[in-house]
Amino acid sequence: MSRAIPQPDFGNVFLGADIPMLIERKPYMQTLRDFKDEHIIKVISGVRRCGKSTLLEMFADELQQTVSEGQIQFYNFEDLDVLSIGDYKQLYDHIKVKIIPGKMSHRPPA
């Protein structure tokens, strides 16, 4: 006698021919929205390849609807172009130059 194996509920999953599986993370997105304008550091941690960068890319896309593109800085530290910026001091200077005075700057780390 065989038993049916229960299928996990992945929530809202989008599948397409050339589109990788994307799982909508509503609670995490809502938390990012809730703290968007707070002057605190937001930390997103997790195991490798669990979707941290994807979550931040989705949030950056959403931010573009309400803030200017210049207010969003996104750095993926696995991108060789980002690594060519230099050490932490040069990266700090690179970020600082892009800040728009008087505007909230959203800098999601990758």
C-alpha positions as CSV (number, residue, x, y, z in Angstrom):
1,M,0.0,0.0,0.0
2,S,1.5,3.3,-1.0
3,R,0.9,6.7,0.6
4,A,0.7,10.0,-1.2
5,I,3.6,12.2,-0.2
6,P,2.3,15.7,0.9
7,Q,3.5,18.4,-1.4
8,P,5.1,21.5,0.2
9,D,3.2,24.8,-0.1
10,F,5.6,27.2,-1.8
11,G,3.1,30.1,-1.7
12,N,2.9,32.2,-4.8
13,V,5.4,30.6,-7.3
14,F,5.9,31.9,-10.8
15,L,7.2,29.4,-13.4
16,G,8.2,30.2,-17.0
17,A,10.2,28.7,-19.8
18,D,13.2,31.0,-19.3
19,I,12.4,32.4,-15.9
20,P,13.8,30.7,-12.8
21,M,11.4,29.7,-10.0
22,L,10.6,32.8,-7.9
23,I,9.0,32.6,-4.5
24,E,7.3,35.7,-3.3
25,R,8.4,36.5,0.2
26,K,5.5,38.7,1.4
27,P,6.5,38.9,5.1
28,Y,10.1,39.9,4.3
29,M,9.0,42.4,1.7
30,Q,6.6,43.9,4.2
31,T,9.3,44.2,6.8
32,L,11.5,46.0,4.3
33,R,8.6,48.4,3.5
34,D,8.0,49.0,7.2
35,F,11.6,50.0,7.8
36,K,12.2,51.7,4.5
37,D,12.4,55.3,5.8
38,E,14.0,54.4,9.2
39,H,17.6,55.6,9.7
40,I,18.8,52.2,10.9
41,I,20.9,49.6,9.3
42,K,18.9,46.7,7.8
43,V,20.7,43.3,7.8
44,I,19.5,40.4,5.7
45,S,21.3,37.2,6.5
46,G,20.9,33.6,5.3
47,V,22.7,30.7,3.9
48,R,24.3,31.0,0.5
49,R,21.8,31.1,-2.5
50,C,18.7,31.4,-0.4
51,G,17.4,34.5,-2.2
52,K,18.8,37.5,-0.2
53,S,20.0,39.3,-3.3
54,T,16.8,38.5,-5.2
55,L,14.7,39.8,-2.3
56,L,16.7,43.1,-2.4
57,E,16.5,43.3,-6.2
58,M,12.7,43.0,-5.9
59,F,12.7,45.6,-3.2
60,A,14.8,47.9,-5.3
61,D,12.4,47.5,-8.2
62,E,9.5,48.5,-5.9
63,L,11.5,51.4,-4.6
64,Q,11.9,52.8,-8.1
65,Q,8.2,53.5,-8.1
66,T,8.5,56.0,-5.2
67,V,12.1,57.3,-5.2
68,S,14.5,58.5,-7.8
69,E,16.9,56.0,-9.3
70,G,19.8,58.0,-7.8
71,Q,18.6,57.2,-4.3
72,I,19.1,53.5,-4.8
73,Q,22.5,51.9,-4.7
74,F,22.9,48.2,-5.2
75,Y,26.3,46.4,-5.0
76,N,26.7,42.7,-5.6
77,F,30.1,41.6,-4.2
78,E,30.2,38.6,-6.4
79,D,30.4,41.0,-9.5
80,L,33.9,41.6,-10.6
81,D,33.1,45.2,-11.6
82,V,32.1,45.9,-8.0
83,L,35.3,44.2,-6.7
84,S,37.3,46.5,-8.9
85,I,36.2,49.5,-6.9
86,G,38.9,48.7,-4.4
87,D,39.1,48.2,-0.7
88,Y,36.5,49.2,1.9
89,K,37.7,52.9,2.0
90,Q,37.4,53.3,-1.8
91,L,34.0,51.6,-1.7
92,Y,32.9,54.0,1.1
93,D,34.0,57.0,-1.0
94,H,32.3,55.5,-4.1
95,I,29.0,55.2,-2.1
96,K,29.4,58.6,-0.4
97,V,29.8,60.5,-3.8
98,K,26.5,59.0,-5.0
99,I,24.4,60.2,-2.1
100,I,21.9,62.9,-2.9
101,P,22.0,65.6,-0.2
102,G,18.7,65.9,1.6
103,K,17.3,62.6,0.3
104,M,17.1,59.2,1.9
105,S,19.6,56.9,0.3
106,H,18.7,53.3,-0.1
107,R,21.8,51.1,-0.3
108,P,20.8,47.4,-0.3
109,P,24.0,45.3,0.1
110,A,24.3,42.2,-2.0
